[in-house]
């Protein structure tokens, strides 16, 4: 019995120790539970102020000139001298090119002689007419006298005081005088027709003289305005045909830019022009800035839109025909517009404003791009849920959602 007790007492002590360990574990004091803190995202935001702003439209076009002048040869001639080169700036009144005047001067001399000859014929006709009128009066007086002489001769013939042969002679003289009166009267009557014919010939000769003088004048090409030479087609010594283009040039003022307006914006632009609202634009070509105004729309449209013509109002002295340019068109103003960076846009029509440290989604309407004085790409939006002073999230968060806690970073 004693041996059995000695054999089990170590196991009893072990069980007692285990029970004591369990009691201590169960009765130990519990540590306070740690509070789980929600993560707060550091973000940037802008303060909005809805107001009337202009959205912009970026276009691409080419410089044109509706006043491009192509000087042509007035007749067959040899080029005497070319005083300008392609791309050279010219002043109003400057001689650009001269044809040999000897190719035109003989025609001027000939036509001037024709005019002088016809003027002399016209003066001669007037003198002749005056002479014919006086001669007609004399012829009529002689006819009257001869008529009386015939009457006297017949009276003497009845009294047998004169022979029949003498009477016949008087009658013959009377008939001849009658024919002379008729011929003279015809000459007087034809005066008006001859005068009209000579005047017509004189007008043709004068027109030919003016044409010859104009050709001589146009044998030297003179710039009618300040501009630039677009192209020179000939060189000194070349023989040119009538109406052959010699050179072309255009004025600084009046340069235009042709750019395609996309179809979605066509109605808006047309309505602005109908209100005489010539929209402003800022452009750049090869690093050269310029300003422009929307002048008019093309008379025909295409599937992708319609061409717009912009009058270049500033910086045109550095532009050349055919240069391509980018243009930022200021569209008509829109009320309650809010400029935001593109990073603020989620999806196609949602931004988040920050209310009490949490995100609140706002549905917006996209009005277009915005230039203003901002840096980078901005857009204009509108929403009735955006009010002056609201803070809009501009940090693009991949996990942005309604109620997400955020904290606006302090600006440095």
C-alpha positions in Angstrom: 0.0 0.0 0.0 2.8 2.4 0.9 4.6 1.5 -2.2 1.5 2.3 -4.3 1.3 5.7 -2.6 4.9 6.5 -3.3 4.4 5.5 -6.9 1.4 8.0 -7.7 2.3 11.0 -5.6 4.6 12.6 -8.3 1.7 12.4 -10.8 -0.5 14.1 -8.3 1.9 16.9 -7.8 2.2 17.3 -11.6 -1.6 17.5 -12.0 -1.9 20.0 -9.1 0.8 22.2 -10.7 -1.0 22.1 -14.1 -4.3 23.0 -12.4 -2.6 25.9 -10.6 -1.2 27.1 -14.0 -4.6 27.0 -15.6 -6.1 28.9 -12.7 -3.4 31.6 -13.0 -4.0 31.9 -16.8 -7.7 32.2 -16.4 -7.5 34.7 -13.6 -4.8 37.0 -15.0 -5.8 40.7 -15.7 -6.7 41.4 -19.3 -5.0 44.3 -21.2 -7.2 47.1 -22.5 -8.3 46.6 -26.2 -6.5 48.8 -28.7 -8.7 51.2 -30.7 -8.6 50.7 -34.5 -7.9 54.0 -36.2 -9.3 54.7 -39.8 -6.7 55.7 -42.4 -6.9 59.3 -43.4 -5.6 60.2 -46.9 -3.5 63.3 -47.5 -4.9 65.1 -50.6 -4.9 68.4 -52.5 -8.0 70.4 -53.2 -9.0 73.6 -54.9 -11.6 76.1 -53.8 -14.2 76.7 -56.5 -16.0 79.9 -57.5 -18.6 79.3 -60.2 -18.8 82.2 -62.6 -19.1 83.0 -66.4 -16.0 81.6 -68.2 -15.1 80.8 -71.7 -14.3 77.2 -72.7 -11.7 76.9 -75.4 -11.4 74.8 -78.5 -8.0 73.8 -79.9 -7.8 73.8 -83.7 -5.2 73.3 -86.4 -5.0 75.2 -89.7 -3.0 76.8 -92.4 -2.2 80.4 -93.2 -3.8 81.8 -96.3 -4.3 85.2 -98.0 -7.4 86.2 -99.9 -5.4 89.2 -101.3 -2.7 87.2 -103.0 -1.7 89.2 -106.2 -0.4 87.4 -109.2 1.3 89.9 -111.5 1.1 88.8 -115.2 2.7 90.1 -118.3 0.5 92.6 -120.3 1.9 91.3 -123.6 4.8 89.5 -125.2 8.0 91.0 -123.9 11.5 90.3 -122.5 12.1 90.7 -118.8 14.3 93.7 -118.3 15.1 93.3 -114.5 13.9 91.6 -111.4 14.5 93.6 -108.3 13.1 91.3 -105.5 13.6 87.8 -104.4 11.1 85.2 -103.0 10.2 85.9 -99.4 11.5 89.5 -99.5 9.5 92.2 -97.7 8.4 95.0 -99.9 7.0 98.5 -99.4 4.1 100.2 -101.1 5.2 101.9 -104.3 8.4 99.8 -104.6 9.2 98.6 -108.2 9.4 94.8 -108.1 10.0 93.9 -111.8 10.3 95.6 -115.1 9.7 94.4 -118.7 11.5 95.9 -121.6 9.6 99.1 -122.4 10.7 98.9 -126.1 8.2 96.0 -126.5 5.3 98.4 -125.7 6.3 101.9 -126.7 5.8 101.4 -130.5 2.2 100.4 -129.9 1.6 103.5 -127.9 3.1 105.7 -130.7 1.0 103.9 -133.4 -2.3 104.2 -131.5 -1.6 107.8 -130.6 -1.0 108.6 -134.3 -4.3 106.8 -135.1 -6.1 109.0 -132.6 -4.5 112.2 -134.0 -5.5 111.2 -137.6 -9.1 110.5 -136.7 -9.3 113.7 -134.7 -8.2 115.6 -137.8 -10.7 113.7 -140.0 -13.4 114.6 -137.5 -12.5 118.3 -137.6 -12.4 118.2 -141.4 -15.8 116.6 -141.5 -17.2 119.5 -139.4 -15.6 122.0 -141.7 -17.0 120.2 -144.7 -20.5 120.1 -143.3 -20.4 123.9 -142.7 -19.2 124.4 -146.3 -21.9 122.1 -147.6 -24.6 124.0 -145.8 -23.4 127.3 -147.4 -23.0 125.7 -150.8 -26.5 124.3 -150.6 -28.0 127.7 -150.1 -26.1 129.0 -153.1 -27.2 125.9 -155.2 -30.8 126.5 -154.2 -30.5 130.2 -155.2 -29.1 129.3 -158.6 -31.8 126.7 -159.1 -34.4 129.4 -158.4 -32.8 131.7 -160.9 -32.6 129.0 -163.6 -36.3 128.2 -163.0 -37.1 131.8 -163.6 -34.9 131.8 -166.7 -36.8 128.8 -168.1 -40.1 130.5 -167.5 -38.9 133.7 -169.4 -37.6 131.6 -172.2 -40.9 129.8 -172.7 -42.7 133.1 -172.6 -40.5 134.5 -175.3 -40.9 131.2 -177.3 -44.7 131.7 -177.3 -44.1 135.2 -178.7 -41.7 133.8 -181.3 -38.9 135.9 -179.9 -36.7 133.0 -179.0 -35.9 129.7 -180.7 -36.9 126.3 -179.2 -33.3 125.3 -179.0 -32.5 128.2 -176.7 -35.5 127.1 -174.5 -34.2 123.5 -174.4 -30.8 124.8 -173.4 -32.3 126.7 -170.5 -34.2 123.7 -169.4 -31.1 121.5 -169.5 -29.2 124.0 -167.3 -32.1 123.9 -164.9 -32.1 120.1 -164.7 -28.3 120.1 -164.1 -28.7 122.6 -161.3 -31.5 120.5 -159.8 -29.1 117.5 -159.7 -26.5 119.7 -158.1 -28.9 120.7 -155.4 -29.9 117.1 -154.8 -26.3 116.0 -154.5 -25.4 118.8 -152.2 -28.5 118.0 -150.0 -27.4 114.4 -149.9 -23.9 115.4 -148.7 -25.6 117.5 -146.0 -27.9 114.7 -145.0 -25.0 112.2 -144.8 -23.0 114.4 -142.4 -24.5 112.9 -139.3 -23.7 109.3 -140.4 -20.2 110.2 -141.4 -19.7 112.1 -138.1 -21.0 109.1 -136.1 -18.7 106.7 -138.0 -15.6 108.9 -137.4 -16.5 109.3 -133.7 -16.8 105.5 -133.4 -13.4 105.0 -135.1 -11.9 107.7 -132.8 -13.3 106.0 -129.7 -11.8 102.7 -130.9 -8.5 104.4 -131.5 -8.6 106.0 -128.1 -9.4 102.7 -126.4 -6.5 101.1 -128.2 -4.2 104.0 -127.1 -5.4 103.5 -123.5 -4.8 99.8 -123.7 -1.3 100.4 -125.1 -0.5 103.0 -122.4 -1.8 100.6 -119.7 0.3 97.8 -121.1 3.4 100.1 -121.0 2.5 101.2 -117.4 2.0 97.5 -116.4 5.4 96.6 -117.9 6.8 97.5 -114.5 5.2 95.7 -111.5 4.8 98.1 -108.5 3.7 97.0 -105.1 0.3 98.5 -104.2 0.8 97.7 -100.5 3.3 96.7 -97.8 3.8 92.9 -98.1 6.0 90.0 -98.9 6.9 88.3 -102.2 5.4 84.8 -102.3 7.1 83.5 -105.5 9.2 84.8 -108.4 8.4 82.9 -111.6 10.9 84.6 -114.1 14.5 85.9 -114.3 16.0 88.8 -116.1 16.4 88.0 -119.9 13.4 85.6 -120.0 10.9 86.1 -122.9 7.4 85.9 -121.6 4.0 85.5 -123.2 1.0 87.6 -122.7 -0.8 86.9 -119.4 2.1 84.8 -118.2 2.5 85.1 -114.4 5.7 86.9 -113.4 5.6 86.9 -109.6 3.1 86.8 -106.8 2.9 88.8 -103.5 0.5 89.4 -100.7 0.0 92.1 -98.0 0.9 91.7 -94.3 -2.6 92.8 -93.4 -5.4 90.5 -94.4 -3.7 87.2 -93.6 -6.1 84.5 -92.6 -6.0 81.1 -91.0 -8.3 78.3 -92.3 -9.1 75.7 -89.6 -11.7 73.0 -89.4 -14.5 73.4 -86.8 -15.7 69.9 -85.7 -19.4 69.2 -86.3 -20.4 69.2 -82.5 -19.3 72.8 -82.2 -20.6 74.0 -85.5 -24.0 75.2 -84.3 -22.5 77.1 -81.4 -20.0 79.0 -83.6 -22.7 79.8 -86.2 -24.9 81.3 -83.6 -22.1 83.4 -82.2 -21.4 84.8 -85.7 -25.1 85.5 -86.2 -24.9 87.7 -83.1 -21.9 89.5 -84.6 -19.8 87.9 -81.9 -16.4 87.5 -83.6 -14.7 85.1 -81.1 -11.0 85.8 -80.2 -8.3 83.2 -80.5 -4.6 82.8 -79.7 -2.4 80.9 -82.1 1.2 79.7 -82.6 3.1 78.7 -85.7 6.7 77.6 -85.6 7.1 79.2 -82.1 5.6 82.5 -83.4 2.6 83.6 -81.3 -0.2 85.6 -82.9 -3.8 86.7 -82.2 -6.8 86.2 -84.4 -10.6 86.8 -84.7 -13.1 84.5 -86.1 -14.2 86.2 -89.3 -16.6 83.8 -91.1 -17.4 80.2 -92.0 -16.8 78.6 -95.3 -19.7 78.3 -97.8 -19.5 74.5 -97.8 -19.2 71.9 -95.1 -17.7 68.4 -95.0 -18.6 65.3 -93.0 -16.1 66.2 -90.3 -17.2 69.8 -89.9 -16.9 73.2 -91.5 -13.9 75.4 -92.3 -13.6 78.6 -90.3 -11.6 81.6 -91.5 -9.8 83.7 -88.8 -8.5 87.2 -89.5 -4.9 87.4 -88.0 -4.8 90.7 -86.0 -1.4 90.5 -84.4 2.0 89.0 -85.1 1.2 88.6 -88.8 4.5 90.2 -89.9 6.3 86.9 -89.0 3.9 84.5 -90.7 4.1 83.2 -94.3 1.6 81.6 -96.6 1.2 77.9 -96.1 2.5 77.8 -92.6 0.6 75.4 -90.3 -0.5 76.7 -86.9 -2.3 75.7 -83.7 -5.1 77.9 -82.6 -7.0 78.1 -79.2 -10.5 79.5 -79.9 -12.3 81.3 -77.1 -15.8 79.9 -77.3 -18.9 81.8 -76.0 -18.9 82.2 -72.2 -20.9 79.7 -70.1 -22.5 80.6 -66.8 -21.7 78.9 -63.5 -18.6 77.4 -64.9 -15.9 75.9 -62.6 -12.3 75.3 -63.9 -10.7 72.1 -62.6 -7.6 70.1 -63.5 -8.3 66.9 -65.4 -7.0 64.9 -62.4 -10.2 66.0 -60.5 -12.4 64.1 -63.0 -13.5 60.6 -62.2 -15.1 58.6 -64.9 -16.8 60.9 -67.5 -18.9 63.1 -65.3 -18.0 62.9 -61.6 -15.8 64.9 -59.1 -15.5 64.7 -55.4 -15.9 67.7 -53.0 -14.7 67.5 -49.5 -17.3 67.9 -46.7 -16.3 67.6 -43.1 -13.2 65.7 -44.0 -14.9 63.1 -46.2 -15.5 62.7 -49.9 -18.8 63.5 -51.4 -19.4 62.6 -55.1 -20.8 65.3 -57.4 -22.2 64.8 -60.9 -21.0 67.4 -63.3 -21.5 68.5 -66.9 -18.4 68.9 -69.0 -18.4 72.3 -70.8 -15.0 71.9 -72.5 -11.3 72.7 -72.1 -10.1 75.8 -70.2 -7.1 78.0 -70.8 -7.2 80.9 -68.4 -4.0 81.5 -66.4 -3.8 77.9 -65.1 -0.8 75.6 -65.7 -1.4 72.2 -67.4 -4.6 70.8 -68.8 -7.8 72.2 -67.2 -11.4 71.7 -68.0 -14.6 73.6 -67.3 -17.5 71.8 -65.6 -20.8 72.9 -64.2 -23.0 71.5 -61.4 -25.8 72.8 -59.2 -24.0 71.0 -56.3 -20.9 73.2 -56.5 -21.1 76.4 -54.6 -18.6 79.2 -54.0 -16.1 78.2 -51.4 -16.5 74.4 -51.9 -13.4 72.3 -51.8 -13.0 69.9 -54.7 -10.5 67.0 -54.6 -7.8 67.3 -57.3 -5.5 64.4 -56.1 -6.5 61.4 -58.2 -7.1 58.6 -55.7 -7.5 55.0 -57.1 -9.8 54.1 -54.2 -11.9 57.3 -54.1 -15.4 56.7 -52.9 -18.2 58.4 -51.0 -17.3 58.8 -47.3 -13.6 58.2 -47.7 -11.8 60.2 -45.0 -9.3 62.7 -46.3 -7.2 65.6 -45.1 -6.2 68.6 -47.2 -2.4 69.0 -47.2 -1.2 72.4 -46.2 0.3 74.4 -49.0 4.0 75.1 -48.7 
